[in-house]
Amino acid sequence: MTQHFRRLWSDESGQDLAEYALLLVLLTLVVIAALTLLGPAIGGFFNNVSTNLENV
């Protein structure tokens, strides 16, 4: 019985999936934060480009 628990304790087969999921969540939060902070600047840039193209 103790061998069974030792084998379960040292089994790390599902650990990679949890690490990848946490990494994906972290990257998603970084992208959302970047878009929130840079969104108005990017919108202003494209608005400026659109205005300049209309005047050509």
N, CA, C and O atoms as a MOPAC input file, in Angstrom:
PM7 MOZYME 1SCF
protein

 N      0.82200 1    -1.19700 1     0.00000 1
 C      0.00000 1     0.00000 1     0.00000 1
 C      0.86800 1     1.26500 1     0.00000 1
 O      0.57300 1     2.22600 1    -0.71000 1
 N      1.91700 1     1.25600 1     0.78300 1
 C      2.78200 1     2.43600 1     0.81500 1
 C      3.49300 1     2.63400 1    -0.51600 1
 O      3.78400 1     3.76800 1    -0.89700 1
 N      3.77500 1     1.54600 1    -1.22900 1
 C      4.39900 1     1.68700 1    -2.55200 1
 C      3.45000 1     2.38900 1    -3.51300 1
 O      3.88000 1     3.19000 1    -4.34400 1
 N      2.17600 1     2.09400 1    -3.40300 1
 C      1.17400 1     2.73100 1    -4.25500 1
 C      1.14800 1     4.24800 1    -4.01100 1
 O      1.11200 1     5.02800 1    -4.96200 1
 N      1.16400 1     4.66000 1    -2.74700 1
 C      1.15300 1     6.08800 1    -2.42400 1
 C      2.44700 1     6.76700 1    -2.85300 1
 O      2.41300 1     7.91000 1    -3.30900 1
 N      3.57700 1     6.09900 1    -2.71900 1
 C      4.84600 1     6.66300 1    -3.16500 1
 C      4.83900 1     6.88300 1    -4.66900 1
 O      5.33200 1     7.90200 1    -5.15400 1
 N      4.28200 1     5.93100 1    -5.40900 1
 C      4.21200 1     6.05600 1    -6.85700 1
 C      3.29000 1     7.21600 1    -7.25400 1
 O      3.60300 1     7.96800 1    -8.17700 1
 N      2.16200 1     7.36100 1    -6.56400 1
 C      1.25500 1     8.47400 1    -6.85000 1
 C      1.88900 1     9.80700 1    -6.48500 1
 O      1.69700 1    10.79700 1    -7.19100 1
 N      2.64600 1     9.84600 1    -5.38800 1
 C      3.27800 1    11.08500 1    -4.95500 1
 C      4.32900 1    11.55900 1    -5.95000 1
 O      4.48300 1    12.76000 1    -6.17000 1
 N      5.04800 1    10.62500 1    -6.54700 1
 C      6.12200 1    10.99700 1    -7.47000 1
 C      5.65300 1    11.10000 1    -8.92100 1
 O      6.43600 1    11.48400 1    -9.79100 1
 N      4.41300 1    10.77000 1    -9.19400 1
 C      3.89200 1    10.83900 1   -10.56200 1
 C      3.64700 1    12.29600 1   -10.93400 1
 O      2.89500 1    12.98700 1   -10.24700 1
 N      4.26600 1    12.77200 1   -12.00400 1
 C      4.14000 1    14.15400 1   -12.44100 1
 C      3.57600 1    14.24700 1   -13.85400 1
 O      3.86700 1    15.21000 1   -14.56300 1
 N      2.79000 1    13.28600 1   -14.27200 1
 C      2.33100 1    13.24500 1   -15.66500 1
 C      1.35900 1    14.36900 1   -16.01300 1
 O      1.33200 1    14.80200 1   -17.16500 1
 N      0.56600 1    14.85400 1   -15.07200 1
 C     -0.39200 1    15.90700 1   -15.36200 1
 C      0.12600 1    17.30200 1   -15.06600 1
 O     -0.58700 1    18.28500 1   -15.27200 1
 N      1.34400 1    17.40100 1   -14.58900 1
 C      1.88800 1    18.68300 1   -14.18100 1
 C      2.11900 1    19.61400 1   -15.37200 1
 O      1.90800 1    20.82100 1   -15.25300 1
 N      2.53600 1    19.09100 1   -16.48800 1
 C      2.80800 1    19.92100 1   -17.66200 1
 C      1.56500 1    20.65800 1   -18.13400 1
 O      1.63600 1    21.83300 1   -18.49400 1
 N      0.44000 1    19.98300 1   -18.13300 1
 C     -0.80400 1    20.61600 1   -18.58800 1
 C     -1.16700 1    21.79800 1   -17.69900 1
 O     -1.59200 1    22.83900 1   -18.20100 1
 N     -1.00700 1    21.65500 1   -16.40100 1
 C     -1.31100 1    22.74900 1   -15.48600 1
 C     -0.35400 1    23.92100 1   -15.71800 1
 O     -0.77400 1    25.07800 1   -15.68000 1
 N      0.90800 1    23.63600 1   -15.95600 1
 C      1.87300 1    24.70600 1   -16.20900 1
 C      1.55400 1    25.44400 1   -17.50300 1
 O      1.63400 1    26.67100 1   -17.54900 1
 N      1.19800 1    24.72100 1   -18.53900 1
 C      0.83800 1    25.36200 1   -19.80600 1
 C     -0.42600 1    26.19400 1   -19.64800 1
 O     -0.52800 1    27.27400 1   -20.22900 1
 N     -1.38600 1    25.71400 1   -18.87600 1
 C     -2.61500 1    26.47400 1   -18.65500 1
 C     -2.32100 1    27.77600 1   -17.90700 1
 O     -2.86900 1    28.82500 1   -18.24600 1
 N     -1.45700 1    27.71000 1   -16.89100 1
 C     -1.10200 1    28.92400 1   -16.15600 1
 C     -0.34100 1    29.90100 1   -17.04600 1
 O     -0.54300 1    31.11200 1   -16.95800 1
 N      0.52700 1    29.38200 1   -17.89600 1
 C      1.26300 1    30.23800 1   -18.81700 1
 C      0.31800 1    30.92000 1   -19.80500 1
 O      0.48300 1    32.10100 1   -20.11200 1
 N     -0.66000 1    30.18400 1   -20.29600 1
 C     -1.64200 1    30.74500 1   -21.22000 1
 C     -2.46600 1    31.84200 1   -20.55000 1
 O     -2.73700 1    32.87400 1   -21.16400 1
 N     -2.86200 1    31.63000 1   -19.30800 1
 C     -3.61700 1    32.64500 1   -18.57100 1
 C     -2.76300 1    33.88900 1   -18.36000 1
 O     -3.25100 1    35.00800 1   -18.51600 1
 N     -1.49900 1    33.70700 1   -18.00800 1
 C     -0.60500 1    34.84400 1   -17.79800 1
 C     -0.41100 1    35.64600 1   -19.08900 1
 O     -0.46800 1    36.87600 1   -19.07300 1
 N     -0.18400 1    34.95400 1   -20.19700 1
 C     -0.01800 1    35.64700 1   -21.47500 1
 C     -1.29600 1    36.37900 1   -21.88600 1
 O     -1.23000 1    37.47700 1   -22.43900 1
 N     -2.43700 1    35.78700 1   -21.62200 1
 C     -3.71400 1    36.42100 1   -21.94700 1
 C     -3.89200 1    37.70900 1   -21.14200 1
 O     -4.34100 1    38.72400 1   -21.67500 1
 N     -3.54000 1    37.66000 1   -19.86000 1
 C     -3.65100 1    38.85800 1   -19.03500 1
 C     -2.70000 1    39.95200 1   -19.50000 1
 O     -3.05300 1    41.13100 1   -19.47100 1
 N     -1.51000 1    39.58000 1   -19.92600 1
 C     -0.54800 1    40.56800 1   -20.43600 1
 C     -1.07200 1    41.21500 1   -21.71600 1
 O     -0.96400 1    42.43000 1   -21.88100 1
 N     -1.63100 1    40.42800 1   -22.61100 1
 C     -2.16600 1    40.96700 1   -23.86400 1
 C     -3.34900 1    41.89200 1   -23.59400 1
 O     -3.46300 1    42.95100 1   -24.21100 1
 N     -4.22000 1    41.50000 1   -22.68600 1
 C     -5.37400 1    42.34200 1   -22.35800 1
 C     -4.91400 1    43.66400 1   -21.74400 1
 O     -5.44000 1    44.72500 1   -22.08100 1
 N     -3.93600 1    43.59800 1   -20.84900 1
 C     -3.42100 1    44.82700 1   -20.23300 1
 C     -2.76200 1    45.72100 1   -21.27800 1
 O     -2.94500 1    46.93800 1   -21.25500 1
 N     -2.00200 1    45.13100 1   -22.18700 1
 C     -1.33200 1    45.93000 1   -23.22200 1
 C     -2.34900 1    46.59300 1   -24.14400 1
 O     -2.20600 1    47.76400 1   -24.49300 1
 N     -3.35900 1    45.85400 1   -24.52900 1
 C     -4.38000 1    46.43700 1   -25.40900 1
 C     -5.18000 1    47.52200 1   -24.69800 1
 O     -5.57900 1    48.50700 1   -25.31900 1
 N     -5.41100 1    47.34800 1   -23.41800 1
 C     -6.13400 1    48.36500 1   -22.65800 1
 C     -5.32000 1    49.64800 1   -22.56700 1
 O     -5.86400 1    50.74400 1   -22.70300 1
 N     -4.01700 1    49.51200 1   -22.33700 1
 C     -3.17100 1    50.69400 1   -22.20600 1
 C     -2.87100 1    51.34200 1   -23.55500 1
 O     -2.83200 1    52.56800 1   -23.65900 1
 N     -2.66100 1    50.53300 1   -24.57800 1
 C     -2.26800 1    51.06200 1   -25.88600 1
 C     -3.43800 1    51.26500 1   -26.83700 1
 O     -3.25700 1    51.80900 1   -27.92600 1
 N     -4.61300 1    50.84600 1   -26.45300 1
 C     -5.78000 1    50.94000 1   -27.32400 1
 C     -6.06300 1    52.33900 1   -27.83300 1
 O     -6.22200 1    52.52500 1   -29.04000 1
 N     -6.13300 1    53.33600 1   -26.95100 1
 C     -6.40000 1    54.70400 1   -27.43600 1
 C     -5.30400 1    55.22700 1   -28.36800 1
 O     -5.60500 1    55.92100 1   -29.33900 1
 N     -4.04800 1    54.90500 1   -28.08900 1
 C     -2.95400 1    55.37000 1   -28.94600 1
 C     -3.04400 1    54.72500 1   -30.32900 1
 O     -2.83500 1    55.38700 1   -31.34500 1
 N     -3.35300 1    53.44100 1   -30.35800 1
 C     -3.46900 1    52.75100 1   -31.64900 1
 C     -4.66600 1    53.28300 1   -32.42700 1
 O     -4.59300 1    53.47900 1   -33.64000 1
 N     -5.77100 1    53.51400 1   -31.71700 1
 C     -6.95200 1    54.08400 1   -32.37200 1
 C     -6.68400 1    55.46000 1   -32.93200 1
 O     -7.12200 1    55.78500 1   -34.03600 1
 N     -5.96300 1    56.27400 1   -32.17400 1
 C     -5.61000 1    57.60500 1   -32.65400 1
 C     -4.70200 1    57.55100 1   -33.86600 1
 O     -4.83600 1    58.35900 1   -34.78500 1
 N     -3.78500 1    56.60800 1   -33.87100 1
 C     -2.88300 1    56.45500 1   -35.01600 1
 C     -3.66000 1    56.12600 1   -36.28200 1
 O     -3.45300 1    56.75200 1   -37.32200 1
 N     -4.55400 1    55.14500 1   -36.19900 1
 C     -5.31700 1    54.76000 1   -37.38600 1
 C     -6.30700 1    55.84800 1   -37.79600 1
 O     -6.59200 1    56.01300 1   -38.98200 1
 N     -6.82600 1    56.58500 1   -36.82800 1
 C     -7.69900 1    57.70600 1   -37.15500 1
 C     -6.91900 1    58.77800 1   -37.91100 1
 O     -7.43600 1    59.37400 1   -38.85600 1
 N     -5.67800 1    59.02500 1   -37.49600 1
 C     -4.82000 1    59.98800 1   -38.16900 1
 C     -4.48800 1    59.52200 1   -39.58700 1
 O     -4.49800 1    60.32400 1   -40.52100 1
 N     -4.19900 1    58.25200 1   -39.74700 1
 C     -3.91700 1    57.70500 1   -41.07800 1
 C     -5.14000 1    57.84500 1   -41.97500 1
 O     -5.02200 1    58.22400 1   -43.14000 1
 N     -6.31900 1    57.53600 1   -41.42600 1
 C     -7.55500 1    57.64600 1   -42.20300 1
 C     -7.80800 1    59.08700 1   -42.63800 1
 O     -8.19400 1    59.34200 1   -43.77900 1
 N     -7.59100 1    60.01700 1   -41.72600 1
 C     -7.78700 1    61.42800 1   -42.05800 1
 C     -6.82100 1    61.87900 1   -43.14400 1
 O     -7.20900 1    62.59300 1   -44.06900 1
 N     -5.55000 1    61.45900 1   -43.03200 1
 C     -4.56600 1    61.83100 1   -44.03900 1
 C     -4.87000 1    61.21400 1   -45.40000 1
 O     -4.60800 1    61.83700 1   -46.42900 1
 N     -5.41300 1    60.00900 1   -45.42200 1
 C     -5.75800 1    59.37200 1   -46.68100 1
 C     -6.96000 1    60.05600 1   -47.33700 1
 O     -7.04900 1    60.11800 1   -48.56300 1
 N     -7.86500 1    60.55800 1   -46.53500 1
 C     -9.03300 1    61.24200 1   -47.08900 1
 C     -8.62500 1    62.57700 1   -47.71800 1
 O     -9.27000 1    63.03200 1   -48.66300 1
 N     -7.58400 1    63.19600 1   -47.21800 1
 C     -7.14500 1    64.49400 1   -47.72000 1
 C     -6.25300 1    64.38700 1   -48.94700 1
 O     -5.92100 1    65.40500 1   -49.55400 1
 N     -5.86200 1    63.18600 1   -49.32200 1
 C     -4.96400 1    63.02500 1   -50.48000 1
 C     -5.73700 1    63.07700 1   -51.75800 1
 O     -5.15600 1    62.96100 1   -52.83700 1

